[in-house]
Amino acid sequence: MPIWIPKKVDVPLTEEQLQGLLKQYDKNGDGRLSREELREAFRSLGLNFSGWRAWRALRHADGNGDGYISEEEMKELVKYATSKWGFTVY
């Protein structure tokens, strides 16, 4: 009998934990998150329309306009994600 695992669990995270979760999707190890890596991260967190959300997140948090979320831009990404998509951060 398969075990049922819920897709979404409402557990509060610290900003650092959410950043760590997102950084796990840096598949090429360059220290930045691309739109595709963001899309995969958002999809795994249970967000619908993950491609659109990745595009919006890049538009908001990519301060230098290079198309990636760098280490320096990560705090802005987390702030945006918590304000727009209901992640609980303490």
Summary of the structure (lengths in Angstrom):
residues: 90
radius of gyration: 13.2
end to end distance: 37.1
largest distance: 50.4
contacts: 211
relative contact order: 0.19
helix: 51%
strand: 4%
